[in-house]
Amino acid sequence: MKPKRQCHLHALDLGAALALTAVYIGFARLTADDGQPVYTGPFWLGCLIAATVGLPIAVRRRWPLAVLVTVLAALATASLLDIPREPYAAAGLAAYLVGVAEPARRSVPALAVTLPVACGAVLLGEAVVTPAEDWPGAVGVAGLVLLVIGGAWGAGFTVRGRRAESAREQRRRAERALDEERLRIARELHDIVSHNLSLIAVKAGVAGHVAEADPREARAALKVIEETSRSALAEMRRTLGVLRTEGALLGPAPGLDRLDSLAAEANRAGVEVDLTVHATKGLAEGTQLTIYRIVQESLTNAVRHAAPTRCQVTVETNEREIRVDIADEGPPSAAGRLVRELPGGHGVLGIRERAMMYGGSFQAGPRPEGGFAVSVRLPAEGNQRP
């Protein structure tokens, strides 16, 4: 609880404590003008009882059980001396905090002791020691006292239960958020590793194939492998930094401004990319990351399954939707032949999952003229589901 709110609550408790003390001092000074029994003991004792009834309420939030015991003992004494003219309001205030602050293993036994003690004190005080009521009247007063104390405790116990349920729900939400973050990081790592290892594998094959016949080409392939490896390691460090350190200084998530780099990497791996981007400014970082990963995974598939080839990448946005289309011409050996199966692995599934997450649509499959095409439609950011 916030300190400022705590101060306000303690101030209210102090006010209630002083008010109850003043009320009971007033009860101790009543005279017998109406013919009802009144307190006849020394005034200092009446003041002591009044202070014991009221002042502990000021610290009920710190020591709930101790305050309830003290107040109950003072009220029982006051009832036997015929001081009170109210239904144990101080005990109700104390019982409420016991219900709120104490676990059931302590608050339930405390209530089980409090109710018979309060009931017995009221019956003895009202009907036996200083008779102010007949037995039916005394039973009515005792019932009112039980209602005040039991109702206050029940209200506190209910509030405690709701707070506990709210805390459990917050924990569940935190756990779900953590799971979602782990899933996001796993997806990011998959995209990073899959894309960069595909480039490395292609260039490693090239280097091995031309190592003796064309050492210059082999060195160029090894240079691409080195650059791709460094880039992949840097991106993985940024992603995994979230797991190691809270508040770690991380680079920005890749967005539309990094699509040129993707195209350049694919070009080095044998896929000639024709990139067209017509996007409105101010797209959210999460949306840009989704577009980036969709293009990255599609180009990875093109490198893995179709290089060397040509690939057309188009990203367009308008007020209604975001369109992402990637189409490659297929490997040279497959010209004019229809490929009927989706590429293996989890890449296409990952693209579909990203599209569905934003409430979009997804299509992927072989093209009649050869090659493979991926088409994703995402609703504009104002229309995306949360």
C-alpha positions as CSV (number, residue, x, y, z in Angstrom):
1,M,0.0,0.0,0.0
2,K,1.3,3.5,-0.8
3,P,2.7,5.4,2.1
4,K,0.5,8.4,1.5
5,R,-2.6,6.2,1.7
6,Q,-1.3,4.5,4.8
7,C,-0.9,7.9,6.5
8,H,-4.5,8.8,5.7
9,L,-5.8,5.5,7.1
10,H,-3.8,5.9,10.3
11,A,-5.1,9.5,10.6
12,L,-8.7,8.1,10.3
13,D,-8.0,5.5,12.9
14,L,-6.6,8.1,15.3
15,G,-9.7,10.2,14.8
16,A,-12.0,7.2,15.5
17,A,-10.0,6.4,18.6
18,L,-10.3,9.9,20.0
19,A,-14.0,10.0,19.2
20,L,-14.7,6.7,20.9
21,T,-12.7,7.7,23.9
22,A,-14.7,11.0,24.2
23,V,-18.0,9.2,23.8
24,Y,-17.2,6.7,26.6
25,I,-16.0,9.6,28.9
26,G,-19.4,11.1,28.2
27,F,-21.1,7.8,29.1
28,A,-19.2,7.7,32.4
29,R,-20.5,11.2,33.3
30,L,-24.2,10.4,32.6
31,T,-26.6,11.0,35.4
32,A,-29.7,9.0,36.3
33,D,-32.2,11.6,35.1
34,D,-34.1,9.0,33.1
35,G,-34.3,6.4,35.8
36,Q,-31.8,4.1,33.9
37,P,-28.8,2.6,35.8
38,V,-25.6,4.6,35.2
39,Y,-22.0,4.3,36.1
40,T,-21.4,5.2,39.8
41,G,-17.7,4.5,40.2
42,P,-14.9,7.0,40.4
43,F,-14.5,9.3,37.4
44,W,-10.8,8.4,36.9
45,L,-11.8,4.7,36.5
46,G,-14.4,5.7,33.9
47,C,-11.8,7.7,32.1
48,L,-9.3,4.8,32.2
49,I,-11.9,2.4,30.8
50,A,-12.8,4.9,28.1
51,A,-9.2,5.3,27.1
52,T,-8.8,1.5,27.0
53,V,-11.9,1.1,24.8
54,G,-11.0,3.9,22.3
55,L,-7.3,4.6,22.1
56,P,-6.2,1.1,21.0
57,I,-8.1,1.7,17.8
58,A,-5.4,4.1,16.7
59,V,-3.0,1.2,16.3
60,R,-5.3,-1.5,15.1
61,R,-3.5,-1.8,11.8
62,R,-0.3,-2.6,13.5
63,W,-1.5,-5.1,16.1
64,P,-5.0,-6.3,15.1
65,L,-5.3,-9.2,17.5
66,A,-3.8,-7.4,20.5
67,V,-6.1,-4.5,19.9
68,L,-9.2,-6.7,19.7
69,V,-8.3,-8.5,23.0
70,T,-7.7,-5.1,24.8
71,V,-10.8,-3.5,23.5
72,L,-13.0,-6.5,24.2
73,A,-11.7,-6.7,27.8
74,A,-12.4,-3.0,28.3
75,L,-15.9,-3.2,26.8
76,A,-16.8,-6.3,28.9
77,T,-15.7,-4.3,32.0
78,A,-17.7,-1.3,30.9
79,S,-20.8,-3.5,30.4
80,L,-20.5,-4.9,33.9
81,L,-20.2,-1.3,35.2
82,D,-23.1,-0.1,33.0
83,I,-21.0,2.4,31.1
84,P,-21.8,1.7,27.4
85,R,-24.8,2.9,25.5
86,E,-23.8,1.6,22.0
87,P,-23.3,-1.8,20.4
88,Y,-19.6,-2.3,20.8
89,A,-18.5,-0.2,17.8
90,A,-14.9,-0.3,19.0
91,A,-14.9,-4.1,19.0
92,G,-16.4,-4.0,15.4
93,L,-13.6,-1.8,14.2
94,A,-11.0,-4.1,15.8
95,A,-12.7,-7.3,14.4
96,Y,-12.7,-5.9,10.9
97,L,-9.0,-5.5,10.9
98,V,-8.6,-9.0,12.3
99,G,-10.6,-10.4,9.5
100,V,-8.6,-8.3,6.9
101,A,-5.1,-8.7,8.2
102,E,-4.9,-12.1,10.0
103,P,-5.0,-15.5,8.3
104,A,-8.0,-17.7,8.9
105,R,-6.1,-20.0,11.3
106,R,-5.9,-17.0,13.7
107,S,-8.9,-14.8,12.8
108,V,-11.5,-17.6,13.0
109,P,-10.5,-18.7,16.6
110,A,-10.4,-15.0,17.6
111,L,-14.0,-14.5,16.4
112,A,-15.0,-17.8,18.1
113,V,-13.7,-16.4,21.4
114,T,-14.9,-12.8,20.9
115,L,-18.6,-13.5,20.2
116,P,-19.4,-15.5,23.4
117,V,-17.3,-13.1,25.6
118,A,-19.1,-10.1,24.2
119,C,-22.5,-11.8,24.4
120,G,-21.9,-12.9,28.0
121,A,-20.7,-9.5,29.1
122,V,-23.8,-7.8,27.6
123,L,-26.2,-10.2,29.1
124,L,-24.6,-10.0,32.6
125,G,-24.4,-6.2,32.5
126,E,-27.8,-5.6,31.1
127,A,-29.9,-8.2,33.0
128,V,-27.9,-9.3,36.1
129,V,-25.3,-7.0,37.6
130,T,-26.9,-3.6,36.8
131,P,-30.3,-4.5,35.3
132,A,-31.2,-2.0,32.6
133,E,-33.3,-4.4,30.5
134,D,-35.4,-7.4,31.0
135,W,-34.1,-10.7,29.6
136,P,-35.7,-10.3,26.2
137,G,-34.3,-6.8,26.0
138,A,-30.9,-7.9,27.1
139,V,-30.9,-10.7,24.5
140,G,-31.8,-8.1,21.8
141,V,-28.9,-5.9,22.8
142,A,-26.6,-8.9,22.8
143,G,-27.9,-9.9,19.3
144,L,-27.1,-6.4,18.1
145,V,-23.6,-6.6,19.5
146,L,-23.1,-10.0,17.9
147,L,-24.3,-8.5,14.6
148,V,-21.9,-5.6,14.8
149,I,-18.8,-7.7,15.7
150,G,-19.7,-10.6,13.4
151,G,-20.7,-8.4,10.5
152,A,-17.5,-6.3,10.8
153,W,-15.3,-9.5,10.9
154,G,-17.2,-11.0,8.0
155,A,-16.7,-7.9,5.9
156,G,-13.0,-7.9,6.7
157,F,-12.7,-11.6,5.9
158,T,-14.4,-11.0,2.6
159,V,-12.1,-8.2,1.7
160,R,-9.1,-10.3,2.6
161,G,-10.4,-13.1,0.3
162,R,-10.9,-10.7,-2.6
163,R,-7.5,-9.2,-2.1
164,A,-5.9,-12.7,-2.1
165,E,-7.8,-13.6,-5.3
166,S,-6.7,-10.3,-6.9
167,A,-3.1,-11.1,-5.9
168,R,-3.4,-14.6,-7.4
169,E,-4.8,-13.2,-10.6
170,Q,-1.9,-10.7,-10.8
171,R,0.5,-13.5,-10.3
172,R,-1.2,-15.5,-13.0
173,R,-1.0,-12.5,-15.3
174,A,2.6,-12.0,-14.5
175,E,3.3,-15.7,-15.3
176,R,1.4,-15.5,-18.5
177,A,3.3,-12.4,-19.5
178,L,6.6,-14.2,-18.6
179,D,5.6,-17.2,-20.7
180,E,4.6,-14.9,-23.6
181,E,8.0,-13.1,-23.3
182,R,9.8,-16.4,-23.3
183,L,7.8,-17.5,-26.4
184,R,8.6,-14.2,-28.1
185,I,12.3,-14.6,-27.3
186,A,12.3,-18.2,-28.5
187,R,10.6,-17.1,-31.7
188,E,13.2,-14.3,-32.2
189,L,16.0,-16.7,-31.6
190,H,14.6,-19.2,-34.1
191,D,14.4,-16.5,-36.7
192,I,17.9,-15.2,-36.0
193,V,19.5,-18.6,-36.0
194,S,17.5,-20.0,-38.9
195,H,18.1,-17.0,-41.2
196,N,21.8,-16.6,-40.5
197,L,22.7,-20.3,-40.4
198,S,21.0,-20.7,-43.7
199,L,23.2,-18.0,-45.2
200,I,26.3,-19.5,-43.6
201,A,25.4,-23.0,-44.9
202,V,24.9,-21.7,-48.4
203,K,28.2,-19.8,-48.4
204,A,30.0,-22.7,-46.8
205,G,28.9,-24.9,-49.6
206,V,30.0,-22.4,-52.2
207,A,33.4,-22.1,-50.5
208,G,33.9,-25.8,-50.4
209,H,32.9,-26.2,-54.0
210,V,35.2,-23.5,-55.4
211,A,38.0,-23.6,-52.9
212,E,40.5,-25.1,-55.4
213,A,39.2,-23.8,-58.7
214,D,38.5,-20.2,-57.6
215,P,40.3,-19.3,-54.3
216,R,39.1,-15.6,-54.6
217,E,35.5,-16.7,-54.7
218,A,36.1,-19.0,-51.7
219,R,37.6,-16.2,-49.7
220,A,34.6,-13.9,-50.6
221,A,32.3,-16.7,-49.3
222,L,34.3,-17.0,-46.1
223,K,34.1,-13.2,-45.7
224,V,30.3,-13.4,-45.9
225,I,30.3,-16.2,-43.4
226,E,32.4,-14.1,-41.0
227,E,30.2,-11.1,-41.3
228,T,27.0,-13.1,-41.0
229,S,28.3,-14.9,-37.9
230,R,29.2,-11.6,-36.2
231,S,25.8,-10.1,-37.0
232,A,24.0,-13.2,-35.7
233,L,26.0,-13.2,-32.5
234,A,25.3,-9.5,-31.8
235,E,21.6,-9.9,-32.4
236,M,21.5,-13.0,-30.2
237,R,23.3,-11.1,-27.4
238,R,20.7,-8.3,-27.6
239,T,17.9,-10.7,-27.5
240,L,19.3,-12.9,-24.6
241,G,20.2,-9.8,-22.7
242,V,16.6,-9.6,-21.7
243,L,16.9,-12.9,-19.9
244,R,20.1,-12.0,-18.1
245,T,19.6,-8.5,-16.9
246,E,16.5,-6.4,-16.3
247,G,17.0,-2.9,-17.8
248,A,19.9,-4.0,-19.9
249,L,20.9,-1.5,-22.6
250,L,19.6,-3.2,-25.7
251,G,19.6,-2.0,-29.3
252,P,16.3,-1.2,-31.0
253,A,14.3,-4.1,-32.4
254,P,14.8,-4.5,-36.2
255,G,12.2,-2.7,-38.3
256,L,11.5,-1.6,-41.8
257,D,14.7,0.4,-42.0
258,R,16.6,-3.0,-41.7
259,L,14.9,-4.6,-44.7
260,D,17.7,-3.3,-47.0
261,S,20.2,-5.2,-44.9
262,L,18.1,-8.4,-45.2
263,A,18.0,-8.0,-49.0
264,A,21.8,-7.4,-49.1
265,E,22.4,-10.6,-47.0
266,A,20.1,-12.6,-49.3
267,N,21.9,-11.2,-52.4
268,R,25.3,-12.4,-51.0
269,A,23.7,-15.9,-50.5
270,G,22.6,-16.0,-54.1
271,V,19.0,-14.6,-54.0
272,E,18.7,-11.4,-56.1
273,V,16.1,-9.4,-54.1
274,D,13.9,-6.7,-55.6
275,L,12.7,-4.8,-52.6
276,T,9.8,-2.3,-52.7
277,V,8.6,-0.6,-49.5
278,H,5.7,1.9,-49.4
279,A,4.9,2.3,-45.7
280,T,3.4,5.1,-43.7
281,K,5.6,6.6,-41.0
282,G,5.1,6.0,-37.3
283,L,4.3,2.2,-37.4
284,A,4.6,0.7,-34.0
285,E,7.8,-1.1,-33.2
286,G,6.0,-4.4,-32.7
287,T,4.4,-4.2,-36.1
288,Q,7.7,-3.3,-37.8
289,L,9.3,-6.3,-36.1
290,T,6.6,-8.6,-37.3
291,I,7.0,-7.4,-40.9
292,Y,10.8,-7.7,-40.6
293,R,10.6,-11.3,-39.3
294,I,8.1,-12.3,-42.0
295,V,10.4,-11.0,-44.7
296,Q,13.4,-12.5,-43.0
297,E,11.8,-16.0,-42.8
298,S,10.6,-15.9,-46.4
299,L,14.0,-14.9,-47.7
300,T,15.6,-17.6,-45.6
301,N,13.3,-20.2,-47.2
302,A,14.3,-18.7,-50.6
303,V,18.0,-19.0,-49.8
304,R,17.5,-22.6,-48.4
305,H,15.3,-24.0,-51.2
306,A,15.7,-21.9,-54.3
307,A,19.1,-20.1,-54.5
308,P,20.3,-18.9,-56.9
309,T,17.1,-17.2,-57.9
310,R,15.3,-13.9,-58.0
311,C,12.8,-12.7,-55.3
312,Q,10.3,-9.9,-55.3
313,V,9.6,-8.4,-51.8
314,T,6.8,-5.8,-51.5
315,V,5.6,-4.1,-48.3
316,E,2.7,-1.6,-48.5
317,T,0.6,0.0,-45.9
318,N,-2.6,2.1,-46.0
319,E,-5.3,3.1,-43.7
320,R,-7.0,-0.3,-43.8
321,E,-4.3,-2.9,-43.9
322,I,-0.6,-3.8,-44.2
323,R,0.3,-6.0,-47.2
324,V,3.5,-8.1,-47.3
325,D,4.2,-10.2,-50.4
326,I,7.3,-12.3,-51.1
327,A,7.6,-14.3,-54.3
328,D,10.7,-16.1,-55.6
329,E,11.2,-17.7,-59.1
330,G,12.4,-21.0,-57.7
331,P,15.7,-22.7,-58.4
332,P,17.0,-22.8,-62.0
333,S,16.6,-26.6,-62.1
334,A,12.9,-26.3,-61.2
335,A,12.0,-23.8,-64.0
336,G,8.6,-24.7,-65.5
337,R,8.0,-27.4,-62.8
338,L,5.4,-27.0,-60.1
339,V,6.5,-27.5,-56.6
340,R,3.6,-29.0,-54.7
341,E,4.8,-29.1,-51.1
342,L,5.5,-26.4,-48.6
343,P,9.1,-26.1,-47.5
344,G,9.9,-28.1,-44.4
345,G,10.7,-26.8,-40.9
346,H,8.9,-24.3,-38.8
347,G,9.5,-21.1,-40.8
348,V,6.1,-21.1,-42.6
349,L,4.3,-22.0,-39.4
350,G,6.1,-19.1,-37.6
351,I,4.9,-16.7,-40.3
352,R,1.4,-17.9,-40.0
353,E,1.6,-17.6,-36.2
354,R,2.8,-14.0,-36.4
355,A,0.0,-13.1,-38.8
356,M,-2.7,-14.8,-36.7
357,M,-1.4,-13.0,-33.6
358,Y,-2.3,-9.6,-35.2
359,G,-5.7,-10.9,-36.5
360,G,-4.4,-11.0,-40.1
361,S,-4.5,-13.5,-42.9
362,F,-1.8,-15.7,-44.4
363,Q,-1.3,-17.6,-47.6
364,A,1.7,-19.5,-48.8
365,G,2.3,-22.0,-51.6
366,P,3.9,-22.7,-55.0
367,R,3.3,-20.4,-57.9
368,P,1.9,-21.8,-61.2
369,E,4.8,-20.3,-63.1
370,G,7.3,-21.8,-60.7
371,G,8.8,-20.7,-57.4
372,F,7.1,-20.0,-54.1
373,A,5.0,-17.1,-52.8
374,V,4.1,-15.8,-49.3
375,S,1.3,-13.3,-48.9
376,V,0.4,-11.8,-45.5
377,R,-2.3,-9.3,-44.7
378,L,-2.4,-7.5,-41.4
379,P,-5.1,-5.0,-40.3
380,A,-3.9,-1.4,-39.8
381,E,-2.7,-0.7,-36.3
382,G,-5.9,1.0,-35.2
383,N,-7.9,-2.2,-36.2
384,Q,-5.5,-4.8,-34.7
385,R,-6.9,-6.9,-31.9
386,P,-5.1,-6.6,-28.5
